[in-house]
């Protein structure tokens, strides 16, 4: 492989510590169980459950308390201790961002709610603000069935992903998930990216049932539609605009998921960015950058 260097996560804490942002009762079990699966049975990495509420909304505060209690119960059933954080904020995204920064969490796991109405937002205002406010890994998830029933994981990887800061980080999370569920993981990537993924997995996850299909590293969601079943998980490694692995065709991903994958569980991963790639106050037209 010529030029550059393989991406490394930015400023990781000694042990991975995932922040799971929770707002609704129906997303607690899917998100917490996913966090546990990606953590792995023998891992020491921590998990913290967060609920952010408005100061003057007592009902929201009470619902948040119940959500965090449920998250703790889900983790306890697996023998894992989960920290709880209940944060008041005037802006939900800011509350999450500041919690991430203050505690040096390695990544954020959050549910994605896609509006079905014509012209509705794909990400929503909170997730859009998170994309420009954080350079840590963000995993946005839609769960359509229990994780234990997933038969295959399809991972769409952009070309040059191996040169991004968070390359090994997302490889590790997907590998742990695949091992925990015990299903095949199929990577769709360019020749060089496959080489880098294969080498990493050979060193750290030899038992993973990994397969590879070579692509040009572009947007492959149209061609994957016939391969991805309702009992599969589609993982899209998203490239942040301005990064080395971004292509203009990725702007069509929201439209494609709405059209072809609404009944399929999906995970969008925005990998770690390099320091200085985003700032908390960066003025950008976020909707134009990420919404189709």
C-alpha positions in Angstrom: 0.0 0.0 0.0 1.5 3.3 -1.0 1.7 6.6 0.8 0.0 7.8 4.0 -0.4 5.8 7.2 -3.1 3.6 8.6 -5.5 5.5 10.7 -5.3 5.5 14.4 -8.1 6.7 16.8 -7.5 10.2 18.2 -6.6 10.5 21.9 -8.3 7.3 23.0 -8.6 6.6 26.7 -6.7 3.5 28.0 -9.9 1.5 28.0 -12.7 2.1 25.6 -15.7 3.7 27.3 -18.9 4.0 25.3 -21.6 6.6 25.9 -25.1 5.5 25.1 -27.5 8.4 24.7 -31.1 7.3 25.7 -34.3 9.2 25.3 -37.2 6.7 24.7 -38.2 3.6 26.5 -38.5 1.5 23.3 -34.8 2.1 22.3 -33.3 1.2 25.7 -33.1 -2.6 25.3 -31.8 -2.5 21.6 -29.1 0.1 22.3 -27.9 -1.4 25.6 -27.8 -4.9 24.2 -25.9 -3.7 21.2 -23.4 -1.9 23.5 -22.9 -5.1 25.4 -22.4 -7.2 22.3 -19.8 -4.7 20.9 -18.1 -4.6 24.3 -17.4 -8.4 24.2 -17.6 -10.8 27.1 -14.0 -10.5 28.3 -13.6 -6.7 27.7 -13.1 -4.2 30.5 -14.3 -1.2 28.5 -17.0 0.8 30.3 -20.5 1.7 29.3 -22.3 4.8 30.5 -26.0 5.5 29.9 -26.9 9.2 29.4 -30.3 11.0 29.5 -30.5 14.7 28.7 -33.6 16.6 29.8 -34.8 20.2 29.8 -34.6 22.0 33.1 -38.2 23.1 33.2 -39.7 19.8 32.0 -40.4 17.6 35.0 -42.2 14.9 32.9 -39.1 14.6 30.7 -36.9 14.3 33.8 -39.1 11.5 35.2 -39.1 9.6 31.9 -35.3 10.0 31.8 -35.0 8.5 35.3 -37.0 5.5 34.3 -35.0 5.1 31.0 -31.8 5.1 32.9 -33.1 2.6 35.5 -34.1 0.3 32.6 -30.7 0.6 31.0 -29.1 -0.4 34.3 -31.4 -3.5 34.5 -30.5 -4.6 31.0 -26.8 -4.4 31.8 -27.2 -6.1 35.2 -28.9 -9.1 33.5 -25.7 -9.6 31.6 -23.6 -9.1 34.7 -22.2 -5.7 33.6 -22.1 -2.5 35.7 -23.3 0.6 33.8 -22.8 4.1 35.0 -25.8 6.5 34.8 -25.7 10.2 33.9 -28.8 12.4 34.0 -28.0 15.9 32.6 -30.0 19.0 32.4 -29.4 21.2 29.3 -31.1 23.9 27.2 -30.1 22.0 24.0 -30.1 18.2 23.8 -27.2 17.9 21.4 -25.1 20.3 23.5 -25.8 18.2 26.6 -24.5 15.1 24.8 -21.5 16.9 23.3 -20.4 18.4 26.6 -20.8 15.0 28.4 -18.6 13.4 25.7 -15.9 16.1 26.0 -15.8 16.3 29.8 -15.5 12.5 30.3 -13.3 11.6 27.3 -15.7 8.9 26.1 -14.3 6.9 23.2 -17.6 6.9 21.2 -21.3 7.6 21.1 -24.1 5.2 20.5 -27.5 6.7 19.7 -30.8 5.6 18.1 -31.8 7.0 14.7 -35.4 7.9 14.1 -36.0 8.5 10.4 -39.1 10.7 9.6 -41.2 8.9 7.0 -43.2 12.0 5.9 -42.2 13.5 2.5 -39.4 15.9 3.0 -38.8 14.7 6.6 -35.3 14.7 8.1 -33.2 11.6 7.8 -30.9 12.5 10.7 -33.0 15.0 12.7 -31.6 18.2 14.3 -30.0 16.5 17.3 -27.9 14.0 15.2 -27.0 16.7 12.7 -25.6 18.9 15.6 -23.7 15.9 16.9 -22.0 15.3 13.5 -20.5 18.8 13.6 -19.8 19.0 17.3 -17.9 15.7 17.8 -14.8 14.2 16.2 -15.3 11.0 18.2 -16.9 7.9 16.7 -20.7 8.2 16.4 -22.8 5.1 15.8 -26.4 5.8 14.7 -28.6 2.7 14.9 -32.1 1.5 13.8 -33.0 -1.9 15.2 -35.8 -3.8 13.5 -35.3 -7.2 15.3 -33.4 -8.7 18.2 -29.7 -8.7 17.6 -29.4 -12.4 18.4 -31.6 -13.2 15.3 -29.3 -11.3 12.9 -27.9 -13.9 10.4 -25.4 -11.7 8.4 -23.7 -8.3 8.8 -23.0 -6.4 5.6 -20.4 -3.6 5.9 -20.0 -1.0 3.2 -16.6 0.6 3.4 -15.5 3.7 1.5 -12.2 3.7 -0.4 -9.2 5.0 1.7 -11.1 4.3 4.9 -7.8 2.8 6.3 -6.2 6.2 6.3 -8.9 7.8 8.5 -8.2 8.3 12.2 -10.9 5.8 13.4 -10.2 2.9 11.1 -9.1 0.4 13.8 -11.8 1.6 16.1 -14.8 0.7 13.9 -13.1 -2.5 12.8 -12.9 -3.6 16.4 -16.5 -2.8 17.2 -17.9 -4.6 14.2 -15.6 -7.6 14.8 -16.7 -7.9 18.4 -20.4 -7.7 17.3 -19.9 -10.4 14.7 -18.1 -12.7 17.2 -20.8 -12.1 19.9 -23.7 -12.8 17.5 -21.8 -15.6 15.8 -22.7 -14.6 12.2 -20.9 -13.9 9.0 -19.5 -10.4 8.4 -19.1 -9.4 4.8 -17.0 -6.4 4.0 -17.5 -4.6 0.7 -14.4 -2.5 0.1 -11.6 -1.5 -2.3 -8.6 -3.8 -2.8 -6.4 -1.7 -0.4 -9.1 -1.4 2.2 -9.7 -5.1 2.2 -6.0 -5.7 2.6 -5.9 -3.4 5.7 -9.1 -4.9 7.2 -7.9 -8.5 6.6 -4.5 -7.8 8.3 -6.2 -6.1 11.3 -8.6 -9.0 11.8 -5.9 -11.6 11.4 -4.0 -10.1 14.3 -6.9 -9.4 16.7 -10.0 -11.4 15.6 -8.9 -14.7 14.0 -12.1 -16.5 14.8 -14.4 -13.9 13.1 -16.3 -15.4 10.1 -15.2 -12.6 7.8 -15.7 -12.5 4.0 -14.7 -9.8 1.5 -16.1 -8.5 -1.8 -14.0 -6.1 -3.8 -15.7 -2.8 -4.9 -14.4 0.5 -6.1 -15.0 1.9 -2.6 -17.9 4.1 -3.7 -21.6 4.0 -2.8 -22.6 0.4 -3.1 -26.1 0.5 -1.4 -27.9 0.2 -4.7 -26.1 -3.0 -5.6 -26.4 -4.4 -2.1 -30.2 -4.1 -2.0 -30.7 -7.7 -3.4 -28.2 -9.2 -0.9 -29.4 -7.6 2.3 -32.3 -9.5 3.9 -34.7 -8.3 6.6 -32.8 -10.5 9.1 -29.5 -8.9 8.2 -27.7 -5.9 9.6 -26.5 -3.2 7.1 -23.5 -1.2 8.4 -22.4 1.8 6.5 -19.0 3.3 7.3 -19.8 7.0 6.6 -17.2 9.5 5.5 -17.3 12.9 6.9 -17.4 15.7 4.3 -13.9 17.0 3.7 -12.3 13.7 4.7 -10.0 11.7 2.4 -12.6 8.9 1.9 -15.6 11.1 1.1 -17.3 10.9 -2.3 -20.1 13.0 -3.6 -22.2 9.8 -4.2 -22.4 9.4 -0.4 -24.9 12.3 -0.4 -27.5 9.8 -1.8 -27.2 7.4 1.2 -30.2 8.9 3.1 -32.5 8.5 0.0 -31.3 5.0 -0.6 -31.9 3.8 2.9 -35.4 5.4 2.9 -36.2 3.6 -0.3 -34.6 0.2 0.1 -33.8 -0.5 3.7 -36.5 0.8 6.0 -37.4 -2.8 7.1 -33.7 -3.7 7.7 -31.7 -2.9 10.8 -29.0 -0.3 9.9 -26.0 1.2 11.6 -24.3 4.3 10.3 -20.8 4.8 11.7 -19.1 8.1 11.5 -15.5 7.2 12.5 -13.2 9.2 14.7 -11.9 12.4 13.0 -8.5 13.9 13.3 -8.0 16.6 16.0 -9.3 19.9 14.7 -11.5 18.3 12.0 -14.6 19.7 13.8 -15.1 22.2 16.5 -18.0 22.8 18.9 -18.8 26.2 17.5 -18.0 25.5 13.8 -20.6 27.5 11.7 -21.8 25.2 9.0 -25.0 24.5 7.0 -25.3 21.1 8.5 -28.5 20.1 6.8 -27.0 20.8 3.4 -23.9 18.8 4.2 -25.5 15.6 5.4 -29.2 15.5 4.3 -30.0 14.3 0.8 
